[in-house]
């Protein structure tokens, strides 16, 4: 009989050494950035909708919504200039 656990541990060690940590960290950074910008966009949209529906300030609401929609694009543009 063969020792399955020893073989599995050896395969796990080989896979662990072969992992690309730089790519993993880049992927995680991209994911967290996406979540951050999604939360910021939703906050601006909620504030804009509140201004339009309840506060009686439709112009301020539209401006807030537009800022929320275009802020990630502007941030990525300025990040690429660095």
N, CA, C and O atoms as a GROMACS GRO file, in nm:
protein
  328
    1UNK      N    1   0.082  -0.119   0.000
    1UNK     CA    2   0.000   0.000   0.000
    1UNK      C    3   0.086   0.125   0.000
    1UNK      O    4   0.195   0.128   0.055
    2UNK      N    5   0.035   0.222  -0.060
    2UNK     CA    6   0.108   0.346  -0.070
    2UNK      C    7   0.054   0.444   0.034
    2UNK      O    8  -0.064   0.441   0.070
    3UNK      N    9   0.142   0.530   0.079
    3UNK     CA   10   0.104   0.628   0.181
    3UNK      C   11   0.051   0.752   0.110
    3UNK      O   12   0.128   0.835   0.061
    4UNK      N   13  -0.082   0.764   0.105
    4UNK     CA   14  -0.146   0.876   0.034
    4UNK      C   15  -0.113   1.011   0.096
    4UNK      O   16  -0.094   1.109   0.023
    5UNK      N   17  -0.105   1.018   0.228
    5UNK     CA   18  -0.081   1.148   0.292
    5UNK      C   19   0.058   1.201   0.262
    5UNK      O   20   0.076   1.322   0.248
    6UNK      N   21   0.156   1.112   0.252
    6UNK     CA   22   0.292   1.157   0.221
    6UNK      C   23   0.299   1.212   0.079
    6UNK      O   24   0.366   1.313   0.055
    7UNK      N   25   0.232   1.148  -0.012
    7UNK     CA   26   0.231   1.195  -0.150
    7UNK      C   27   0.157   1.329  -0.159
    7UNK      O   28   0.204   1.421  -0.226
    8UNK      N   29   0.045   1.340  -0.091
    8UNK     CA   30  -0.030   1.464  -0.094
    8UNK      C   31   0.048   1.580  -0.033
    8UNK      O   32   0.044   1.691  -0.085
    9UNK      N   33   0.120   1.555   0.074
    9UNK     CA   34   0.200   1.660   0.137
    9UNK      C   35   0.312   1.704   0.044
    9UNK      O   36   0.343   1.823   0.035
   10UNK      N   37   0.374   1.608  -0.027
   10UNK     CA   38   0.480   1.642  -0.121
   10UNK      C   39   0.424   1.726  -0.236
   10UNK      O   40   0.486   1.825  -0.275
   11UNK      N   41   0.310   1.688  -0.288
   11UNK     CA   42   0.248   1.766  -0.395
   11UNK      C   43   0.210   1.905  -0.346
   11UNK      O   44   0.223   2.003  -0.420
   12UNK      N   45   0.162   1.914  -0.224
   12UNK     CA   46   0.125   2.044  -0.168
   12UNK      C   47   0.247   2.134  -0.154
   12UNK      O   48   0.239   2.254  -0.182
   13UNK      N   49   0.358   2.080  -0.111
   13UNK     CA   50   0.482   2.158  -0.097
   13UNK      C   51   0.529   2.208  -0.234
   13UNK      O   52   0.571   2.323  -0.247
   14UNK      N   53   0.522   2.122  -0.335
   14UNK     CA   54   0.564   2.163  -0.468
   14UNK      C   55   0.473   2.273  -0.522
   14UNK      O   56   0.521   2.368  -0.584
   15UNK      N   57   0.343   2.262  -0.499
   15UNK     CA   58   0.250   2.365  -0.546
   15UNK      C   59   0.271   2.495  -0.470
   15UNK      O   60   0.261   2.604  -0.527
   16UNK      N   61   0.299   2.485  -0.340
   16UNK     CA   62   0.320   2.603  -0.258
   16UNK      C   63   0.441   2.682  -0.307
   16UNK      O   64   0.436   2.805  -0.313
   17UNK      N   65   0.547   2.613  -0.340
   17UNK     CA   66   0.668   2.680  -0.388
   17UNK      C   67   0.648   2.742  -0.526
   17UNK      O   68   0.714   2.840  -0.560
   18UNK      N   69   0.557   2.686  -0.604
   18UNK     CA   70   0.537   2.733  -0.741
   18UNK      C   71   0.437   2.848  -0.749
   18UNK      O   72   0.418   2.905  -0.857
   19UNK      N   73   0.374   2.884  -0.639
   19UNK     CA   74   0.273   2.991  -0.644
   19UNK      C   75   0.339   3.124  -0.678
   19UNK      O   76   0.452   3.152  -0.638
   20UNK      N   77   0.266   3.203  -0.753
   20UNK     CA   78   0.315   3.334  -0.794
   20UNK      C   79   0.256   3.438  -0.698
   20UNK      O   80   0.146   3.488  -0.719
   21UNK      N   81   0.332   3.469  -0.594
   21UNK     CA   82   0.282   3.559  -0.491
   21UNK      C   83   0.264   3.703  -0.542
   21UNK      O   84   0.173   3.773  -0.499
   22UNK      N   85   0.350   3.745  -0.631
   22UNK     CA   86   0.336   3.881  -0.684
   22UNK      C   87   0.204   3.895  -0.759
   22UNK      O   88   0.135   3.996  -0.744
   23UNK      N   89   0.169   3.798  -0.840
   23UNK     CA   90   0.043   3.802  -0.913
   23UNK      C   91  -0.076   3.793  -0.818
   23UNK      O   92  -0.177   3.859  -0.838
   24UNK      N   93  -0.062   3.710  -0.714
   24UNK     CA   94  -0.169   3.698  -0.614
   24UNK      C   95  -0.193   3.832  -0.545
   24UNK      O   96  -0.308   3.872  -0.527
   25UNK      N   97  -0.087   3.900  -0.506
   25UNK     CA   98  -0.102   4.030  -0.439
   25UNK      C   99  -0.159   4.135  -0.533
   25UNK      O  100  -0.238   4.220  -0.491
   26UNK      N  101  -0.121   4.131  -0.660
   26UNK     CA  102  -0.175   4.226  -0.758
   26UNK      C  103  -0.325   4.202  -0.779
   26UNK      O  104  -0.402   4.298  -0.789
   27UNK      N  105  -0.366   4.077  -0.785
   27UNK     CA  106  -0.507   4.044  -0.800
   27UNK      C  107  -0.586   4.090  -0.678
   27UNK      O  108  -0.694   4.147  -0.693
   28UNK      N  109  -0.533   4.065  -0.559
   28UNK     CA  110  -0.601   4.107  -0.437
   28UNK      C  111  -0.612   4.260  -0.430
   28UNK      O  112  -0.715   4.313  -0.388
   29UNK      N  113  -0.507   4.330  -0.470
   29UNK     CA  114  -0.511   4.477  -0.471
   29UNK      C  115  -0.618   4.527  -0.568
   29UNK      O  116  -0.690   4.622  -0.537
   30UNK      N  117  -0.629   4.465  -0.683
   30UNK     CA  118  -0.731   4.503  -0.779
   30UNK      C  119  -0.872   4.478  -0.727
   30UNK      O  120  -0.962   4.560  -0.747
   31UNK      N  121  -0.891   4.366  -0.660
   31UNK     CA  122  -1.022   4.333  -0.605
   31UNK      C  123  -1.062   4.432  -0.495
   31UNK      O  124  -1.175   4.480  -0.494
   32UNK      N  125  -0.970   4.462  -0.405
   32UNK     CA  126  -1.003   4.556  -0.297
   32UNK      C  127  -1.025   4.697  -0.352
   32UNK      O  128  -1.109   4.771  -0.300
   33UNK      N  129  -0.952   4.734  -0.454
   33UNK     CA  130  -0.974   4.864  -0.517
   33UNK      C  131  -1.113   4.870  -0.581
   33UNK      O  132  -1.182   4.971  -0.570
   34UNK      N  133  -1.153   4.763  -0.646
   34UNK     CA  134  -1.285   4.757  -0.708
   34UNK      C  135  -1.395   4.771  -0.604
   34UNK      O  136  -1.491   4.844  -0.625
   35UNK      N  137  -1.382   4.702  -0.492
   35UNK     CA  138  -1.482   4.710  -0.386
   35UNK      C  139  -1.485   4.851  -0.327
   35UNK      O  140  -1.593   4.905  -0.302
   36UNK      N  141  -1.368   4.912  -0.307
   36UNK     CA  142  -1.363   5.048  -0.252
   36UNK      C  143  -1.436   5.145  -0.344
   36UNK      O  144  -1.517   5.225  -0.296
   37UNK      N  145  -1.410   5.140  -0.473
   37UNK     CA  146  -1.473   5.233  -0.565
   37UNK      C  147  -1.622   5.204  -0.580
   37UNK      O  148  -1.700   5.297  -0.603
   38UNK      N  149  -1.663   5.080  -0.567
   38UNK     CA  150  -1.806   5.048  -0.574
   38UNK      C  151  -1.879   5.109  -0.455
   38UNK      O  152  -1.990   5.160  -0.471
   39UNK      N  153  -1.819   5.105  -0.337
   39UNK     CA  154  -1.881   5.165  -0.219
   39UNK      C  155  -1.889   5.316  -0.234
   39UNK      O  156  -1.990   5.377  -0.200
   40UNK      N  157  -1.783   5.377  -0.284
   40UNK     CA  158  -1.783   5.522  -0.304
   40UNK      C  159  -1.890   5.562  -0.405
   40UNK      O  160  -1.962   5.659  -0.384
   41UNK      N  161  -1.900   5.488  -0.515
   41UNK     CA  162  -2.001   5.518  -0.616
   41UNK      C  163  -2.142   5.506  -0.558
   41UNK      O  164  -2.226   5.593  -0.581
   42UNK      N  165  -2.167   5.400  -0.483
   42UNK     CA  166  -2.300   5.382  -0.425
   42UNK      C  167  -2.334   5.494  -0.328
   42UNK      O  168  -2.449   5.538  -0.323
   43UNK      N  169  -2.237   5.540  -0.250
   43UNK     CA  170  -2.262   5.650  -0.157
   43UNK      C  171  -2.302   5.777  -0.232
   43UNK      O  172  -2.397   5.844  -0.193
   44UNK      N  173  -2.230   5.811  -0.339
   44UNK     CA  174  -2.265   5.929  -0.417
   44UNK      C  175  -2.402   5.914  -0.483
   44UNK      O  176  -2.479   6.011  -0.488
   45UNK      N  177  -2.434   5.797  -0.532
   45UNK     CA  178  -2.563   5.776  -0.596
   45UNK      C  179  -2.676   5.788  -0.495
   45UNK      O  180  -2.779   5.848  -0.524
   46UNK      N  181  -2.657   5.731  -0.375
   46UNK     CA  182  -2.760   5.741  -0.272
   46UNK      C  183  -2.781   5.886  -0.231
   46UNK      O  184  -2.895   5.931  -0.218
   47UNK      N  185  -2.673   5.960  -0.211
   47UNK     CA  186  -2.685   6.101  -0.174
   47UNK      C  187  -2.752   6.179  -0.287
   47UNK      O  188  -2.837   6.265  -0.262
   48UNK      N  189  -2.714   6.151  -0.410
   48UNK     CA  190  -2.776   6.219  -0.524
   48UNK      C  191  -2.924   6.190  -0.536
   48UNK      O  192  -3.003   6.281  -0.562
   49UNK      N  193  -2.963   6.064  -0.517
   49UNK     CA  194  -3.105   6.030  -0.522
   49UNK      C  195  -3.182   6.093  -0.407
   49UNK      O  196  -3.296   6.134  -0.425
   50UNK      N  197  -3.121   6.101  -0.291
   50UNK     CA  198  -3.186   6.169  -0.178
   50UNK      C  199  -3.210   6.316  -0.212
   50UNK      O  200  -3.318   6.370  -0.187
   51UNK      N  201  -3.109   6.380  -0.269
   51UNK     CA  202  -3.125   6.521  -0.306
   51UNK      C  203  -3.234   6.539  -0.410
   51UNK      O  204  -3.310   6.636  -0.403
   52UNK      N  205  -3.243   6.450  -0.505
   52UNK     CA  206  -3.344   6.463  -0.611
   52UNK      C  207  -3.484   6.436  -0.556
   52UNK      O  208  -3.576   6.512  -0.586
   53UNK      N  209  -3.500   6.331  -0.478
   53UNK     CA  210  -3.635   6.289  -0.437
   53UNK      C  211  -3.686   6.366  -0.316
   53UNK      O  212  -3.798   6.417  -0.318
   54UNK      N  213  -3.606   6.375  -0.210
   54UNK     CA  214  -3.657   6.431  -0.084
   54UNK      C  215  -3.615   6.575  -0.057
   54UNK      O  216  -3.693   6.653  -0.003
   55UNK      N  217  -3.494   6.611  -0.093
   55UNK     CA  218  -3.443   6.743  -0.055
   55UNK      C  219  -3.488   6.853  -0.151
   55UNK      O  220  -3.476   6.972  -0.119
   56UNK      N  221  -3.537   6.818  -0.265
   56UNK     CA  222  -3.583   6.919  -0.359
   56UNK      C  223  -3.470   6.994  -0.426
   56UNK      O  224  -3.488   7.110  -0.466
   57UNK      N  225  -3.355   6.931  -0.440
   57UNK     CA  226  -3.241   6.995  -0.506
   57UNK      C  227  -3.194   6.903  -0.619
   57UNK      O  228  -3.092   6.835  -0.605
   58UNK      N  229  -3.266   6.902  -0.730
   58UNK     CA  230  -3.232   6.809  -0.837
   58UNK      C  231  -3.096   6.835  -0.901
   58UNK      O  232  -3.028   6.742  -0.943
   59UNK      N  233  -3.055   6.961  -0.908
   59UNK     CA  234  -2.926   6.991  -0.971
   59UNK      C  235  -2.812   6.934  -0.887
   59UNK      O  236  -2.718   6.875  -0.940
   60UNK      N  237  -2.821   6.953  -0.755
   60UNK     CA  238  -2.718   6.898  -0.665
   60UNK      C  239  -2.718   6.746  -0.674
   60UNK      O  240  -2.612   6.684  -0.672
   61UNK      N  241  -2.837   6.687  -0.683
   61UNK     CA  242  -2.847   6.541  -0.694
   61UNK      C  243  -2.783   6.487  -0.821
   61UNK      O  244  -2.711   6.388  -0.817
   62UNK      N  245  -2.810   6.553  -0.932
   62UNK     CA  246  -2.751   6.509  -1.059
   62UNK      C  247  -2.598   6.525  -1.055
   62UNK      O  248  -2.526   6.439  -1.105
   63UNK      N  249  -2.551   6.633  -0.997
   63UNK     CA  250  -2.406   6.653  -0.986
   63UNK      C  251  -2.343   6.544  -0.900
   63UNK      O  252  -2.237   6.492  -0.933
   64UNK      N  253  -2.408   6.511  -0.788
   64UNK     CA  254  -2.356   6.406  -0.701
   64UNK      C  255  -2.351   6.271  -0.772
   64UNK      O  256  -2.255   6.196  -0.760
   65UNK      N  257  -2.456   6.241  -0.847
   65UNK     CA  258  -2.459   6.115  -0.922
   65UNK      C  259  -2.350   6.113  -1.027
   65UNK      O  260  -2.282   6.011  -1.044
   66UNK      N  261  -2.331   6.222  -1.098
   66UNK     CA  262  -2.226   6.227  -1.201
   66UNK      C  263  -2.086   6.215  -1.140
   66UNK      O  264  -1.999   6.148  -1.195
   67UNK      N  265  -2.067   6.279  -1.025
   67UNK     CA  266  -1.937   6.264  -0.957
   67UNK      C  267  -1.916   6.118  -0.919
   67UNK      O  268  -1.807   6.064  -0.936
   68UNK      N  269  -2.020   6.054  -0.868
   68UNK     CA  270  -2.009   5.913  -0.831
   68UNK      C  271  -1.978   5.823  -0.948
   68UNK      O  272  -1.904   5.725  -0.934
   69UNK      N  273  -2.034   5.855  -1.063
   69UNK     CA  274  -2.011   5.770  -1.180
   69UNK      C  275  -1.874   5.793  -1.243
   69UNK      O  276  -1.812   5.699  -1.294
   70UNK      N  277  -1.825   5.917  -1.239
   70UNK     CA  278  -1.700   5.947  -1.309
   70UNK      C  279  -1.578   5.955  -1.218
   70UNK      O  280  -1.466   5.969  -1.268
   71UNK      N  281  -1.595   5.946  -1.088
   71UNK     CA  282  -1.481   5.953  -0.996
   71UNK      C  283  -1.381   5.839  -1.017
   71UNK      O  284  -1.261   5.866  -1.017
   72UNK      N  285  -1.424   5.714  -1.036
   72UNK     CA  286  -1.325   5.607  -1.060
   72UNK      C  287  -1.245   5.628  -1.188
   72UNK      O  288  -1.126   5.596  -1.194
   73UNK      N  289  -1.310   5.680  -1.290
   73UNK     CA  290  -1.240   5.706  -1.416
   73UNK      C  291  -1.134   5.813  -1.396
   73UNK      O  292  -1.021   5.799  -1.442
   74UNK      N  293  -1.171   5.921  -1.327
   74UNK     CA  294  -1.075   6.027  -1.299
   74UNK      C  295  -0.961   5.981  -1.211
   74UNK      O  296  -0.845   6.017  -1.233
   75UNK      N  297  -0.993   5.900  -1.111
   75UNK     CA  298  -0.888   5.850  -1.022
   75UNK      C  299  -0.789   5.760  -1.096
   75UNK      O  300  -0.668   5.767  -1.074
   76UNK      N  301  -0.841   5.674  -1.183
   76UNK     CA  302  -0.751   5.587  -1.259
   76UNK      C  303  -0.667   5.668  -1.358
   76UNK      O  304  -0.552   5.633  -1.386
   77UNK      N  305  -0.725   5.775  -1.412
   77UNK     CA  306  -0.650   5.862  -1.504
   77UNK      C  307  -0.534   5.930  -1.430
   77UNK      O  308  -0.421   5.930  -1.479
   78UNK      N  309  -0.563   5.987  -1.313
   78UNK     CA  310  -0.458   6.054  -1.237
   78UNK      C  311  -0.356   5.956  -1.180
   78UNK      O  312  -0.240   5.992  -1.162
   79UNK      N  313  -0.400   5.833  -1.152
   79UNK     CA  314  -0.306   5.731  -1.103
   79UNK      C  315  -0.209   5.692  -1.213
   79UNK      O  316  -0.092   5.665  -1.185
   80UNK      N  317  -0.256   5.688  -1.338
   80UNK     CA  318  -0.168   5.651  -1.449
   80UNK      C  319  -0.067   5.762  -1.481
   80UNK      O  320   0.036   5.735  -1.541
   81UNK      N  321  -0.097   5.886  -1.441
   81UNK     CA  322  -0.004   5.996  -1.467
   81UNK      C  323   0.116   5.995  -1.372
   81UNK      O  324   0.219   6.055  -1.402
   82UNK      N  325   0.102   5.927  -1.260
   82UNK     CA  326   0.214   5.925  -1.163
   82UNK      C  327   0.332   5.848  -1.212
   82UNK      O  328   0.432   5.838  -1.142
   0.00000   0.00000   0.00000
